[in-house]
Amino acid sequence: MNVAKVVEISAESKQSFEDAIALGVRKASETLENVRSAWVKEQKVSVENGKVVAYRVHLAVTFVLK
């Protein structure tokens, strides 16, 4: 039987939402062992002078406990 835990993180990219998601999962995996999934709870953009300058995501990352 496995037991999992969920942590919430935010990540930002100047490229895209997909890049922000990948960055968030990569960074979470550097600290947490056994990362199994991530749920994108929220997406936002930062706007300056009428242009999108950053993509932000709020993730719920699930990892299995040892």
N, CA, C and O atoms as CSV, one atom per row, in Angstrom:
chain,resi,resn,atom,element,x,y,z
A,1,MET,N,N,0.839,-1.174,0.000
A,1,MET,CA,C,0.000,0.000,0.000
A,1,MET,C,C,0.888,1.243,0.000
A,1,MET,O,O,1.865,1.309,0.745
A,2,ASN,N,N,0.556,2.208,-0.818
A,2,ASN,CA,C,1.296,3.463,-0.884
A,2,ASN,C,C,0.541,4.576,-0.172
A,2,ASN,O,O,-0.689,4.599,-0.136
A,3,VAL,N,N,1.313,5.495,0.392
A,3,VAL,CA,C,0.752,6.700,0.984
A,3,VAL,C,C,1.390,7.876,0.272
A,3,VAL,O,O,2.611,7.926,0.123
A,4,ALA,N,N,0.579,8.818,-0.167
A,4,ALA,CA,C,1.085,9.966,-0.911
A,4,ALA,C,C,0.778,11.265,-0.170
A,4,ALA,O,O,-0.124,11.333,0.665
A,5,LYS,N,N,1.541,12.269,-0.496
A,5,LYS,CA,C,1.339,13.605,0.070
A,5,LYS,C,C,1.265,14.597,-1.085
A,5,LYS,O,O,1.854,14.378,-2.144
A,6,VAL,N,N,0.539,15.683,-0.870
A,6,VAL,CA,C,0.399,16.718,-1.888
A,6,VAL,C,C,0.942,18.030,-1.330
A,6,VAL,O,O,0.606,18.429,-0.216
A,7,VAL,N,N,1.792,18.698,-2.125
A,7,VAL,CA,C,2.274,20.030,-1.766
A,7,VAL,C,C,1.882,20.981,-2.894
A,7,VAL,O,O,1.771,20.577,-4.051
A,8,GLU,N,N,1.676,22.229,-2.545
A,8,GLU,CA,C,1.319,23.227,-3.552
A,8,GLU,C,C,2.502,24.147,-3.793
A,8,GLU,O,O,3.153,24.617,-2.859
A,9,ILE,N,N,2.763,24.392,-5.075
A,9,ILE,CA,C,3.870,25.271,-5.464
A,9,ILE,C,C,3.406,26.205,-6.577
A,9,ILE,O,O,2.394,25.953,-7.231
A,10,SER,N,N,4.149,27.272,-6.782
A,10,SER,CA,C,3.924,28.189,-7.897
A,10,SER,C,C,5.194,28.248,-8.720
A,10,SER,O,O,6.299,28.152,-8.187
A,11,ALA,N,N,5.027,28.408,-10.021
A,11,ALA,CA,C,6.180,28.516,-10.927
A,11,ALA,C,C,5.866,29.552,-11.990
A,11,ALA,O,O,4.705,29.788,-12.322
A,12,GLU,N,N,6.919,30.171,-12.521
A,12,GLU,CA,C,6.744,31.229,-13.518
A,12,GLU,C,C,7.742,31.052,-14.659
A,12,GLU,O,O,8.879,30.631,-14.448
A,13,SER,N,N,7.298,31.380,-15.865
A,13,SER,CA,C,8.148,31.333,-17.051
A,13,SER,C,C,7.828,32.524,-17.940
A,13,SER,O,O,6.692,32.995,-17.976
A,14,LYS,N,N,8.814,32.995,-18.639
A,14,LYS,CA,C,8.586,34.059,-19.623
A,14,LYS,C,C,8.207,33.481,-20.984
A,14,LYS,O,O,7.860,34.221,-21.905
A,15,GLN,N,N,8.276,32.134,-21.106
A,15,GLN,CA,C,8.030,31.475,-22.392
A,15,GLN,C,C,6.576,31.042,-22.606
A,15,GLN,O,O,5.944,31.421,-23.592
A,16,SER,N,N,6.049,30.229,-21.651
A,16,SER,CA,C,4.720,29.647,-21.847
A,16,SER,C,C,4.228,28.989,-20.556
A,16,SER,O,O,4.989,28.812,-19.604
A,17,PHE,N,N,2.941,28.630,-20.544
A,17,PHE,CA,C,2.403,27.879,-19.416
A,17,PHE,C,C,3.085,26.513,-19.329
A,17,PHE,O,O,3.419,26.050,-18.239
A,18,GLU,N,N,3.289,25.868,-20.488
A,18,GLU,CA,C,3.921,24.551,-20.508
A,18,GLU,C,C,5.319,24.605,-19.900
A,18,GLU,O,O,5.716,23.695,-19.172
A,19,ASP,N,N,6.059,25.660,-20.195
A,19,ASP,CA,C,7.396,25.821,-19.642
A,19,ASP,C,C,7.337,26.041,-18.129
A,19,ASP,O,O,8.170,25.515,-17.392
A,20,ALA,N,N,6.366,26.808,-17.672
A,20,ALA,CA,C,6.199,27.045,-16.233
A,20,ALA,C,C,5.863,25.734,-15.515
A,20,ALA,O,O,6.366,25.478,-14.421
A,21,ILE,N,N,5.018,24.913,-16.126
A,21,ILE,CA,C,4.671,23.617,-15.536
A,21,ILE,C,C,5.908,22.727,-15.453
A,21,ILE,O,O,6.183,22.131,-14.412
A,22,ALA,N,N,6.645,22.642,-16.546
A,22,ALA,CA,C,7.854,21.804,-16.576
A,22,ALA,C,C,8.867,22.276,-15.538
A,22,ALA,O,O,9.484,21.453,-14.861
A,23,LEU,N,N,9.045,23.583,-15.404
A,23,LEU,CA,C,9.972,24.132,-14.420
A,23,LEU,C,C,9.523,23.774,-13.002
A,23,LEU,O,O,10.339,23.359,-12.179
A,24,GLY,N,N,8.238,23.931,-12.717
A,24,GLY,CA,C,7.718,23.609,-11.397
A,24,GLY,C,C,7.911,22.144,-11.037
A,24,GLY,O,O,8.326,21.826,-9.922
A,25,VAL,N,N,7.612,21.250,-11.974
A,25,VAL,CA,C,7.779,19.814,-11.732
A,25,VAL,C,C,9.254,19.469,-11.569
A,25,VAL,O,O,9.611,18.675,-10.698
A,26,ARG,N,N,10.109,20.054,-12.391
A,26,ARG,CA,C,11.556,19.790,-12.311
A,26,ARG,C,C,12.107,20.229,-10.954
A,26,ARG,O,O,12.844,19.483,-10.309
A,27,LYS,N,N,11.753,21.428,-10.529
A,27,LYS,CA,C,12.242,21.938,-9.241
A,27,LYS,C,C,11.690,21.120,-8.076
A,27,LYS,O,O,12.421,20.823,-7.131
A,28,ALA,N,N,10.411,20.752,-8.133
A,28,ALA,CA,C,9.826,19.933,-7.074
A,28,ALA,C,C,10.546,18.591,-6.991
A,28,ALA,O,O,10.778,18.081,-5.894
A,29,SER,N,N,10.897,18.020,-8.127
A,29,SER,CA,C,11.583,16.725,-8.164
A,29,SER,C,C,13.003,16.801,-7.611
A,29,SER,O,O,13.551,15.785,-7.183
A,30,GLU,N,N,13.604,17.989,-7.614
A,30,GLU,CA,C,14.938,18.150,-7.040
A,30,GLU,C,C,14.899,18.045,-5.518
A,30,GLU,O,O,15.879,17.632,-4.898
A,31,THR,N,N,13.778,18.414,-4.920
A,31,THR,CA,C,13.640,18.419,-3.465
A,31,THR,C,C,12.853,17.219,-2.946
A,31,THR,O,O,13.181,16.666,-1.896
A,32,LEU,N,N,11.833,16.825,-3.667
A,32,LEU,CA,C,10.947,15.741,-3.246
A,32,LEU,C,C,11.284,14.458,-3.994
A,32,LEU,O,O,11.595,14.491,-5.185
A,33,GLU,N,N,11.223,13.326,-3.294
A,33,GLU,CA,C,11.430,12.031,-3.944
A,33,GLU,C,C,10.087,11.446,-4.354
A,33,GLU,O,O,9.063,11.736,-3.736
A,34,ASN,N,N,10.092,10.631,-5.388
A,34,ASN,CA,C,8.911,9.879,-5.832
A,34,ASN,C,C,7.754,10.760,-6.284
A,34,ASN,O,O,6.596,10.448,-6.004
A,35,VAL,N,N,8.053,11.868,-6.988
A,35,VAL,CA,C,6.979,12.711,-7.540
A,35,VAL,C,C,6.235,11.892,-8.591
A,35,VAL,O,O,6.850,11.318,-9.490
A,36,ARG,N,N,4.915,11.842,-8.473
A,36,ARG,CA,C,4.099,11.015,-9.365
A,36,ARG,C,C,3.162,11.803,-10.272
A,36,ARG,O,O,2.828,11.344,-11.364
A,37,SER,N,N,2.735,12.981,-9.833
A,37,SER,CA,C,1.809,13.746,-10.673
A,37,SER,C,C,1.776,15.204,-10.241
A,37,SER,O,O,2.264,15.570,-9.172
A,38,ALA,N,N,1.191,16.021,-11.096
A,38,ALA,CA,C,0.991,17.433,-10.779
A,38,ALA,C,C,-0.337,17.870,-11.395
A,38,ALA,O,O,-0.633,17.562,-12.549
A,39,TRP,N,N,-1.112,18.579,-10.618
A,39,TRP,CA,C,-2.388,19.104,-11.070
A,39,TRP,C,C,-2.248,20.618,-11.195
A,39,TRP,O,O,-1.864,21.293,-10.241
A,40,VAL,N,N,-2.557,21.139,-12.360
A,40,VAL,CA,C,-2.512,22.577,-12.574
A,40,VAL,C,C,-3.810,23.156,-12.013
A,40,VAL,O,O,-4.882,22.999,-12.598
A,41,LYS,N,N,-3.690,23.831,-10.865
A,41,LYS,CA,C,-4.869,24.371,-10.193
A,41,LYS,C,C,-5.265,25.737,-10.743
A,41,LYS,O,O,-6.443,26.094,-10.756
A,42,GLU,N,N,-4.270,26.495,-11.197
A,42,GLU,CA,C,-4.550,27.867,-11.630
A,42,GLU,C,C,-3.486,28.323,-12.623
A,42,GLU,O,O,-2.318,27.950,-12.515
A,43,GLN,N,N,-3.901,29.122,-13.575
A,43,GLN,CA,C,-2.985,29.739,-14.536
A,43,GLN,C,C,-3.252,31.238,-14.544
A,43,GLN,O,O,-4.401,31.679,-14.532
A,44,LYS,N,N,-2.169,32.012,-14.565
A,44,LYS,CA,C,-2.287,33.471,-14.620
A,44,LYS,C,C,-1.192,34.009,-15.527
A,44,LYS,O,O,-0.201,33.329,-15.793
A,45,VAL,N,N,-1.377,35.219,-15.991
A,45,VAL,CA,C,-0.326,35.894,-16.749
A,45,VAL,C,C,-0.045,37.246,-16.114
A,45,VAL,O,O,-0.920,37.864,-15.507
A,46,SER,N,N,1.190,37.687,-16.269
A,46,SER,CA,C,1.568,39.047,-15.881
A,46,SER,C,C,1.584,39.880,-17.149
A,46,SER,O,O,2.105,39.454,-18.180
A,47,VAL,N,N,1.006,41.080,-17.065
A,47,VAL,CA,C,0.883,41.939,-18.239
A,47,VAL,C,C,1.556,43.280,-17.965
A,47,VAL,O,O,1.367,43.891,-16.913
A,48,GLU,N,N,2.346,43.719,-18.943
A,48,GLU,CA,C,2.955,45.051,-18.895
A,48,GLU,C,C,2.766,45.718,-20.247
A,48,GLU,O,O,3.061,45.135,-21.290
A,49,ASN,N,N,2.277,46.928,-20.216
A,49,ASN,CA,C,2.048,47.696,-21.445
A,49,ASN,C,C,1.213,46.925,-22.465
A,49,ASN,O,O,1.474,46.989,-23.666
A,50,GLY,N,N,0.218,46.203,-21.982
A,50,GLY,CA,C,-0.680,45.481,-22.874
A,50,GLY,C,C,-0.124,44.190,-23.437
A,50,GLY,O,O,-0.742,43.591,-24.317
A,51,LYS,N,N,1.039,43.737,-22.947
A,51,LYS,CA,C,1.643,42.508,-23.468
A,51,LYS,C,C,1.888,41.518,-22.327
A,51,LYS,O,O,2.228,41.909,-21.211
A,52,VAL,N,N,1.712,40.249,-22.623
A,52,VAL,CA,C,1.998,39.199,-21.646
A,52,VAL,C,C,3.511,39.097,-21.487
A,52,VAL,O,O,4.237,38.917,-22.464
A,53,VAL,N,N,3.979,39.213,-20.241
A,53,VAL,CA,C,5.422,39.158,-19.978
A,53,VAL,C,C,5.825,37.941,-19.155
A,53,VAL,O,O,7.011,37.620,-19.075
A,54,ALA,N,N,4.856,37.256,-18.540
A,54,ALA,CA,C,5.183,36.064,-17.765
A,54,ALA,C,C,3.940,35.196,-17.602
A,54,ALA,O,O,2.815,35.691,-17.535
A,55,TYR,N,N,4.177,33.896,-17.541
A,55,TYR,CA,C,3.124,32.903,-17.360
A,55,TYR,C,C,3.328,32.246,-16.001
A,55,TYR,O,O,4.418,31.765,-15.691
A,56,ARG,N,N,2.270,32.229,-15.194
A,56,ARG,CA,C,2.378,31.659,-13.841
A,56,ARG,C,C,1.392,30.517,-13.681
A,56,ARG,O,O,0.262,30.575,-14.167
A,57,VAL,N,N,1.841,29.478,-12.991
A,57,VAL,CA,C,0.969,28.349,-12.690
A,57,VAL,C,C,1.048,28.036,-11.200
A,57,VAL,O,O,2.082,28.221,-10.558
A,58,HIS,N,N,-0.057,27.563,-10.680
A,58,HIS,CA,C,-0.131,27.089,-9.294
A,58,HIS,C,C,-0.386,25.593,-9.405
A,58,HIS,O,O,-1.399,25.172,-9.964
A,59,LEU,N,N,0.540,24.784,-8.868
A,59,LEU,CA,C,0.485,23.323,-9.031
A,59,LEU,C,C,0.274,22.620,-7.694
A,59,LEU,O,O,0.771,23.058,-6.657
A,60,ALA,N,N,-0.469,21.529,-7.741
A,60,ALA,CA,C,-0.553,20.598,-6.610
A,60,ALA,C,C,0.263,19.381,-7.029
A,60,ALA,O,O,-0.135,18.638,-7.926
A,61,VAL,N,N,1.401,19.180,-6.379
A,61,VAL,CA,C,2.328,18.110,-6.746
A,61,VAL,C,C,2.160,16.954,-5.760
A,61,VAL,O,O,2.211,17.144,-4.545
A,62,THR,N,N,1.958,15.748,-6.307
A,62,THR,CA,C,1.770,14.547,-5.499
A,62,THR,C,C,3.033,13.702,-5.530
A,62,THR,O,O,3.597,13.442,-6.592
A,63,PHE,N,N,3.472,13.271,-4.333
A,63,PHE,CA,C,4.616,12.364,-4.266
A,63,PHE,C,C,4.336,11.259,-3.246
A,63,PHE,O,O,3.614,11.458,-2.269
A,64,VAL,N,N,4.924,10.097,-3.499
A,64,VAL,CA,C,4.706,8.922,-2.655
A,64,VAL,C,C,5.728,8.920,-1.523
A,64,VAL,O,O,6.924,9.098,-1.754
A,65,LEU,N,N,5.248,8.718,-0.301
A,65,LEU,CA,C,6.117,8.680,0.865
A,65,LEU,C,C,6.803,7.320,0.967
A,65,LEU,O,O,6.243,6.301,0.562
A,66,LYS,N,N,8.006,7.315,1.504
A,66,LYS,CA,C,8.748,6.056,1.705
A,66,LYS,C,C,8.189,5.307,2.880
A,66,LYS,O,O,8.676,4.226,3.211
